[in-house]
Amino acid sequence: MSPEQQIKNLIYRYAELLDDGDIAAVAQLLGRARFIGPDGAEQGSGERAIAAIYSAFLRVYADGTPLCQHVTGNVILDIGGDTATARSYFTVLQATADLPLQPILAGRYHDSFACDAEGWYFSSRQMLPRLAGDLSAHLLQDYE
């Protein structure tokens, strides 16, 4: 598989794991990455810190999922040897018993990657929200 496809698979795997509510697997996927807030400040790194970040803000329902669907697209890659960067768009859709299906958040990811003997991995992830809808059924705390 090409480096481009391997990196895209990491980006898409994140959405799949998050939609499944598998915070431990999200933390493992991002475990070697610096997690950067929208303001550019590092929020944490390492599996334990990443799991704590997601556990603190993501609402998980009785079925074990956040009842959402992340759609990621417009992936732009720049690969140079064993490092790469990517910019992509995301849209989060959600539906609950009380919330009809609707987009609740849209924005961009700015990611960096590195490759070693184990393959490609995230080395940083920054989420840049641009448009927010009703996040009350998605987040455990208010969005600012």
N, C-alpha and C positions, 0 to 999 in steps of 0.2 A: 504494500500500500504506500502511496506517495506521502511525503511529509505534509503536504497540504491537506490531504484527506485525514491523516492521523490527527492533525491539529483541529480540524473541523469536528471530528468525532469527539474530541475532548470538550469542545464548546457545547455540542449537542448532548453529550452525556450528562453534563451539569444540569441542563434543563430536565432531562429524563429523571435523574435521581431526585431533584428537588420536587418535581411533580409527584413522585412516588412517596414523598415524605421521608426519604432515607437520609436523615441528617448525618448519620455516621459515615455513609458512603460519600456524601458531598464533602464532608471534612477530610476524608481520605483523598478524594480527588484533588482538593485544594490544599492538601497538607504541606506541600513544599512551597506554597505561594504566600506572598505578602497580600493580605486583603486590605484594599485601600478604599477609604470612604469617598463620597462625592467631592469633598473639600480637599482631597489630595493627601490627607493624613492617613498613615497606616493604622488600621483598626486591630490588626493582630496577624499572627502567622503560626503555623503548626496545627496539627489536627485538633488538639484539645481547644485551642483558642477559636478556631473556625467553628467547631461544633457549638461552643458557648455562644458565639455571635448569632448563629442561626436559631439556636434554641431560645434565645432571648427575644427574638422578634417574629418568628414564623408561627402562625397559628396552625396546629395540626388537629384534625378532626377524628372522630371515633373510628373511621375507617383507616386511620394511620396516614392520611394524605392531607395536604393543605387545600384540597378541592380546587386546584388551579391547573392551568395549562400554559407553560411558557413556550412562546414561538420565537425562535431566533433566526435571523436572516441577515442579508446584506453583509456577509462576512468578507472583510478585506484583509488579506494576509500579506505580510512582508517577512520573508524568510531569508536569513543569512547564515549559512553554515548550521551551527547547532543552537541558534537562538532564533526567535521569531516574535513578531507582534501581530495582533489582530484587533480590528475594530468591527463591532457588529451591533445590530439593532435587536432589541427584545420587546415583546409585548406579552403581558400576563393577562390571561382571561380567567375569570372565576365564576362559579355558580354554586350556590348553597341552597338549602331548603328555603331560606329567606331572601336570597339575592339571586335575581335572574341572571342568566349568562350575560357577561359584559366584560369589556376591557377595563382593568383596574390600574394598570401601570404600563408605561412605555418609556424606553430610553435606550441607552447605549452601554455596551461593555467595551472597556479598553483592557486588553489582556496581553501578557507576555508569556513566553514559553521558552523552555530549554530542552535539550536532548542529551541524554547520556546513555550508558549501556542498557538501561532499563527502558529507554524510549522517550518520547515526548511527554512533558508534564507542564502544568501551569507554574509559572514563577511569580506572577502577580495577576490580580483581578481587581478592576475598578468598575463599579456600577455607577452609571450617571443617569439617574431618573430625569425625565423631561416632562412627562405628562402623567398626572395622577388622577384617578377616579376615586370611587368609594373603596378605601382600603380597610374599612372597619372589620370585615370578615376575614382579612388576610393577615393582618399584623396584630401582635399582642400589645403593641404600644402605638401611640399616635405618631404619624408620619409628619416630619417637618420639612 
